[in-house]
Amino acid sequence: FFGTAARPARHRAEYMSSSAAATHTVAASGGPQEVRLGEDVMTVLPLGSGCEVGRSAVVVKFKGSTVMFDCGVHPGRTGYDALPFFDEIDPTEVDLLLVTHFHMDHCGALPFFLQKTGFGGRTFMTHPTKAVCKLLLHDSVKIGHDDGRMWDEADLVAAMDRIELINYHQVLSHKGIRFWCYNAGHVLGAAMFMIEVGGVRVLYTGDFSRQPDRHLLGAETPTDPPHVLIVESTYGVMSHEPRELRELRFTAAVHAILQRGGKCLIPVFALGRSQELLLILDAYWRDHPELHKVPLYYASGIAKRCMRIYQTYINMMNENIRDAHATGRNPWEFEFVRNLPSSAQFNDSQPMVVMASPGMLQQGLSRELFELWCSDRRNGLVMPGYSVVGTLANHLLSEPKEIQTSGGDWVAVNLTITYVSFSAHSDFTQTSEFISATRPRHVIHVHGGEEEMKRLARALAKQYNPKEVEFLTPQNCQPVQLRFPGEKIARVVGSLAEEEPSDGAPLEALLLLKENKYTLLAPADLHTATDLATTRLLQRPRFRFERPPAALLSAVGRIFEVGPPQPALLLAEEGGGGGGGGSGGGGG
């Protein structure tokens, strides 16, 4: 595979990866000849997550097959503005939709795409992803506003019925597309999907993390190297702190807020990193008796229901969780973590820790508590995850003196804000090592801010020969076109395979194309090698010819080899004359 990408001149310009034309040697009279075959062009089109974080949806088209990876919504937008740019494609042409994990920026648009468009293909995700996704989407229906709601409960039920399941390493096939998945780390059930079409492999990582934590394994390295790698770029050129140091800074920040009599707010996604933080805090409380009387709340009704799913799929977690379960201890039954009481019973007059969703403070309980507590200097906010542009969490990076509440009022921001990243996304070190291990020819960056993506691509490009690996950073709706040699290889079967043909000899055979694979066989073997049958057609053309038969034979002889005249034709010539050739010419 060859090629380098040209930078786009306009917003809607295309990346085009040019390559040398493929050649194929065939046997023919006069010796071998080189026949130029057309190149196969793959198009990769981000409908979302192109130079942004949110509404992940990436379409790959190759050899007549179309695959979409993920189908999410943007956390910083609402209504139809939060959807990927579905109007850039024809949903009826999508053969396969592969969803990597249950976070809303990767699966939140599923009910809309499956029920409100013409999509008729198949949809796959892992067992835990479907189980959690169903609960999270159901919860989003209940808290949504009627004026911005794009689908209802009936759409969700119908969409869930269409979703099929896949296990890690299970190889499936649909319309010539072979596909399978690997453990991606990140969250329970997260998957990296590999597809193969016509011998070309594409790996889509989704969100992944190669670093194990207290309950999850790190992402796997695929055994089959991909030709194209579509990889997340969330943290750009940043590298995470060691896990032990992050845990130490996190617990120290929480403890310091409590020691000065303040309340600590930790905004989290309902599922994912919150389970990791619960394990850390519960263990920290156990080791510090002075904190035993300090309330440690986890405010998420949906998470409580989802914990049963975590208990179900303990076999997909790391040895820490499996060993604890083997000894009879349920690691998901916490000693110090409590559910937040109802608003009527909730008393925030004492120091406490509250983990509440959503993680980016867009709305909900985490936003309410922040607006309630942010003006008190004793209180503190500990941010454990990534924040998307357009959300309050991201706005707080600029350290504003005041913020506007959901009700329109302005309140001072006096509490301390501490950032300790527990985001299970790949950092620069992990991404670099992953590319080195998989050795793709083309790397396409998605799921990252534009500047972060471009810095990452430049940093990685310095490590590789541009003739061996190219790095691309497309924007939303900006197609990337990659060229691959168009060499065709056919499998010879049946009687045609019994003897090797001699060089230069004519070969009569049928060339069949099925699921991007070619088969060469004798016409007589068609019914035995395939489900097809042969049909013999005998065509007798009749036309009016008003000249002597000899003139007809002369004209036909210029194209075909004409045999000796037949007796019937001679009789027609002797008795017909020049003017009576109407019926005689037609009969001849």
N, C-alpha and C positions, 0 to 999 in steps of 0.2 A: 504494500500500500504506500502510495506516494502522495505528497501534496503540501502546500502551504496556503494559509488563508489570507485573503485580502481584506483590509479594513473597510468597513462600510462607509460610503461617501455621504449617504443620507440616512435618515431615521429608518426608512423602509428598505434600505439596501440589503442585499443578501451577502452572507459569507459564502464564498465559493472556494472549495478545496480542489485545486487543479491537480491533475496527475498525468503521468505518461500513459499513452494509449496502450491497451493490452493487446498482445498478439497471441496467436495460436497456430501451431504448426500442423498441417494436414498433409496426407499423402495424395499425390495427384500425378498424372502423366507429366513427364518432364522433370520429376524430382520434387522435393518438398517446397512448399510455398508458404509465405506468411500472410495470413488473412487478418486484417484489422477488425476486431470486434468492438461493438459499442460498449462504453463504460456504463456501469450501474451507478445511479445517483441516489444517495440517501438524503432525505430532508429531515432535519430536526427543528421543530418549531415550538418555542416556549409560549404557551398561552397565558402563563403566569410564572412567577418566580424568576423571570428574566431581569437581572439587575435589581432585584427586590427580594424581600423575605415575605412570603405570604402567597395565597392562592396558587399553590404548586399545581401545575398541569403542563406536561411536556409531551408533544406528539412526535412520533417517529414514523416516517413513511419510507418504505423500501420494497422494491419488486412487487408492487401491487398490494402490499400488506400495510395496515395502519394500526399502530399501537399508541395508546395514551397512558402515560405514567402519572398517577395521582390526580385528584380532582378536589381541590381545596378552596377555601374562601380566605379573603384578606382580613386579618384581625383588626386593622385600623380603618376599615371601610364598612359601610352598611348597605343593605338591599342589593340591587343588581350591580351596584358599583363594586361590590366585594367579590364578584364572580370572576373567573378567568375569562379571557376573550374568546368565548366559544363561537362567536360569529366569524372568526377567522377560518373555521373549518366547516366541513359538512359532517355532522355527527353520524349520519347514516353510513359513512365510509369507514368509521372506526370499528375494527374487528375485535379489539381486545383492550380492556381497561384494567390496569394493575395498580392496586393501592398499597402503599408501603406501610402505613401505620395509622393510628386512630386520632392523631391530633387534627384539629379542625382546619388548619391551613393545608392539610393534605387530603382530607376526606369530607369536608363540610359541604361541598357542592354536589355530593353524590345523588341525593334525592332529586335535585333539579335536573342534573344531566341525564339520569336514568329514566325520569318520568316526564320531563317537560321538553325534551328534544326528541329527535328521531333516532337516537342511538339504539341499535338493535344487536350490538355485539355482546360478548361475555365479559363478566367482571370477576376478578379474583382478589382475595386477600387471605391472610393467615387466620387460624381459628381465634386466637385472642383478639386480633384486630377487629374482626366482625362482632365479637361479643361486646367489646367495649364501645366500638363505634355506634352500635345500635342504641346503647344507653345514652351516650353523649348527644347524638342527634335527636333522640326523643326529648332530652332535657332542653335542647335548643329550641324545639317547637314550643315548649311550655313557656319559656321566658321571652320568646320573640314577640314583636309588636305586629299587629295585624297589617298595618300599612307598609311594613317592610318585609313581610313574610313572603317567601318565594315558593313555599311548598307546605303541605300540611301533614297530619298524622297518616292519612291514607297513602300519600305519596311515599312516606318513609317506610310503611309496611310493605308496599309493593316493591320499593327499591331493595329492601333487605331480602325479599324473596328471590331476587334476581342474582344476588351475590353468591358466588361459589367459593369453595375453600381450597387452599393449597398448603402443603407442609413444606418445611425447609428441605431442599434437595430433591423434591418430587418433580419429575420432568413430565410436562404436559405438552400437548400440541393442539393447535387450532388454526385451520386454514393455512397450513404451511408455516406457521410460527411455532417454533419450539421455545418453551420458556420454563424457568425454574427460579428458585429464590434461595438466598442465604440469610443467616442471622445478621442483623445490622446493629445490634446493641441498641442504644438510644432509649427505647421503651419496650415493655413486654410485647412480643409478637412482631416487632419492627422487622422489615425485610428489605433486602436489596434484590432487585429483579434483573435477571439475565434473559435476554431474548436472542434467538438465532433465526435469521431469515436468509436462505440461500448461502449458508456457510459463513455469514458475517454476524458477529456477536456484538450486542450492545448491553452494557451494564449501567443501570440506573440505581444510584445509591440511596436516594431519598435522604432522610436524616440518618446519620450513622456515627458511631463512636467506637473506636478500637480499644478504648480503655475500660477494663472491667471496673465495676463498683461494688457496693455492698450487696446488690441483689441480681445484677445483670452480667452476662458474659459480654466480652468485647466483640466487635464485628468480625466476621470471618473474612478470610482472603479467598476469593474464588479459585477453584482449581483450573478452570478454563479461562485463559486470559481474554479479555474483551478487545475488539478492534476499536470500539468507541466507548468512552467512559463519560457518563453524565453525572457530575459530582457536585455535592453541596459546597458552598463557599461561605457559610455563615460568619465564621470568625476570621476570614481573610488570612493575613500573615501573623495573627496572634497565636501564641502558644499558651495552653492552660498551665496553671500551677499543678504541682504534684497533688494527688488526691488527699494525702494526709495533711498537707499544708492548708488546702482549701477548707477541710473539715475543722482544723484548728482555728483558722480566722473566722469561720462562720459561727462556731459555738462561742468564741471569745466576744464577738460583736453582740450576740444575743445576751450573753451573761452581763456584759457591761451596761446594757440598757436596763436590765432588771435591777442591777445593783444601785442605780441612781433613782429607782422608784418609778421607772417609766414602763410603758406598754410597747411591746415589739410586734410589728406587723410584718409578716412574710407573705407577699403575694406569689401564688403558685398556680400552675395549671392543675386542674382537678386530678389528673392522672399523669404519671410520667416521673418527673423529678421529685414530685411531692412525696412519693413512696420512699425514695432514697433519703430525703430530708427527715421523714418520720423515723426511719431506722436510726439516723444519726442523733436526733434529739432525744429519742427515748433512751438510747444508750447513755447519752450525756447526763440526762436526769438521774438515771440509775447510779451513776458514778459520783453524783454531787448531792448528798443528803440535804444541803441547805436549800435546794430547789424543789424538794418534794411537795411543798405546800403551794408552789407557784403554779397556777393553771397553765396547761399546755393544750391549746384547743386546735382542732382541725375542723374547719368550717366548710364541709362539702357533703351534702346529702348524696349526691351522685357518686362521690368517691367511696362512701360507705357501701353502696350497692356493688360498686366495681371491685371492692376488695375480695368479694367472693370469687370473682374471676381470677384474681391474683392467686388465691388459695388453690384454685382448680389447676392452674398451669405452673405449679411449682417445678415440674420436671423441665421447664424451659428456662429456669433461672440458674444461677451459678451454685458452686458447692456450698457456699455459706448458708444459703436458704435450704438447699436439699439436705445437707447434714443436720440442720436444726430440725427439719421436718422428720428426718429418719429417727431422731431421738425422742420423738413424741411432742416436741415443742412447736407450736405454730408461730412462726416469726412475724406474722401479720396481726397477732393479737397483742397490742401494745399495753405496757404496764402503766404508763403515765399520760399517754395521749387520750384526750377526751373529745367527744363531740360537742360542738358549741351549742349551748342551750338556746331556746327560742328567744326572740327579741324581748318578750315580756319578762323572762327570767334572767336575761343577760345583765350582769353587773360588772362594769369596767372601771370600778373605783380603785382597784388594786393592780399592782404589776402583774402582767400576764404576757403570754405569747399566743398569737393567733395566726395560723396559716389559713389563708383564704384565697379563693379564686375570684376573678381570673388573674392570671399572672402578669398581665400588662396594664392592670388598673383601668380597663376601658369602662366598665360598669360593674354592677353586682356588689357583693359584700366587701370585697377588697377595696373598691372605690369608696364605698360608704365609710368604712373604718378609717381610711386615709384622710378623707375630708374631716372626719370627726377628731382625729388625733394629731393632725399635722402641725397645728399651731403651738403645741406644748413642747418645750425644749427637752423635757425629760424623755419623751417618747423617741422611738427610732424605727426606721424602715430598713429592712435587710432584703436586698434584691438578689435572688439566687439564679436568675435566668436572663436570656436574651430579650431585648425589647425592640419592637418594630416601630419604624418611623410612623408617626401619626397617632401614637398611643400616649397616654399620660406617663407611663413608665419611661418611655423614651424622652419625653419632654423634661423629666426630672434630671436627665443627664446634664442639662444646661444650668442646673442649680438655681431655679427661679426663686424669687423672694415671695411670690404669692401665686396661687393658681385659682382658676375659676371653677366653682363647684358645678355639679350636674344641675343644680337649681338656678345657676346664673350668678350666684354671689361670689365674692372674692375673699379668700382666706389666706393668712400668712403661712409660709412654709418654714417652720422653725425646728422641726425634728431632725435628727441626724439621719443621713442616708448612706448606707454601706453596700457596696457591690461585691459579692463573692460568687463567681460564676460556677454553678453546678450544671450548667447546660450540657447535655450529653450530645453535643455536636462535635464533629471532627475539627481539630485545630490545624495549624500549618504543619506541625510535625507529623501528625497522624495522616493528613492528606498526602504529604510528600512521600511518606513511607508506603502508603497504599498504592500510589501511582508507580513507585519503584517496584513494588511486588507484582503488580498486574501488567505493567508495560503496555498500555494501550497506544494506538497510533494517533488517536484524536481524543482530546480532553475538552469537554464542554462544561463550563461553569454555570451553575444556576443557584438559586436560593442564597442570595447574598446582596448586600448593598453594592451599588455600582462601583464606587471607589474601592471597597474591600475586594470585590471580585477582580478588578483590573490589577490591583497591587499583588494579589495572590497569583494571577496568571503570569505577571512579569517575573515574580520571584521564582516560580516553578520553571519558567522557560529558561532561566539562567542555568538550570541544572541539567538540561537535556539539549542534544543536537536538534535544531529545528527541522532537519530532514527526517528525524526519527519520531518526534512527538510534537504536535502543535496544540496550542491552548487557545480556546475561543471563549468570548464573553458576550453572547448575544443578549439583546434587550427583548422585552415582550414583543411578540408578533414579528420578530426579525428572524427569518429562516436561515439555518445553517445548511449548506449543501456540501456533502462529502462524496467524492468520486472513488469508486472501487473498480479494479480491473474486471472486465466482463467475460473472463474465461469461462467457457461452458464445458462441463465434463458429463458424459453420458454413460450410463451403465448398460452394457450389452448383455442381453438375456436370450434364452430360447435357442433355437437351432442356429441362429446367427452367431452364437458364441462357441459353437462346436469346432469351427475351423477359423484360423487366423487368415484374414483376407490378404491377398498378394498385393504388392505395391503397384498402384496404377490401375488396378482392376475396378470396373464399375461395381457399385454396391447398391442393391435395392433393399431399402429398409424403411421402417416407420420410426419417426422421432416423436416420443410422447413427453409432454411436460405436465407434471402433477406435483403440487406443493413445492414448486421451485426446484424439482429434481427431474433430470432428463433420463429417459430410457430409450435404447435403440433395440429394435427387434424386427424380425421378418414379418411381412404382412400375414402369413399363414399362422403365426403364433399369437396374433392379437387376441383371439378368444380364450387362449389358455393362460396368457400372462396378465390379462386385464379383464375387467368386467365388460369390455366393449366387444362388439361383434362386427364382422365384415359383411358388406353388402356389395354385390356385383351389379353394375349398371351397364346396360347395353343401349346405346343411343343410335338411332337410325335417322339422320337428317334427310329431309325431302325438300327439294327446291326446283324451280323451273329454269331450265337451261335451253336456250333457243339457238345454239350453235352446234356444229358437228361434234360427236364424241371425241374425235382426235384432238380438237382444241382443248377440251376439258382435261384429257389425259396429259397434254403438254403443260397446262398450267399447274396441275397437281404435281407433275413430275419435278417442278422446280422446288417443291417443298419436301415431298416424300419420294421414296424409292417405289416406282411403279413396276409391277410384274407384267408378264406377257398378257396380251388381250385374251379375254374369255370368249368362247364361241357365241354366247348370247349378245355380247357387245358388238361382235363382227356382223352378226345378222342385222342388228339395229342400224349399223352404219350403212350396210348395203341397201336396205330397203327404206331408210328414213329420208335421205336427201337433206338439203340444208334447211327447208322451210318447215318440215314436219317434226322438228325436234322438241315440240312442247311436251308431249307425253313420253316420247322416247328418251329425251334428255332427263326427264324426271325419273323415269325408270332406271336409266343408267346411273 
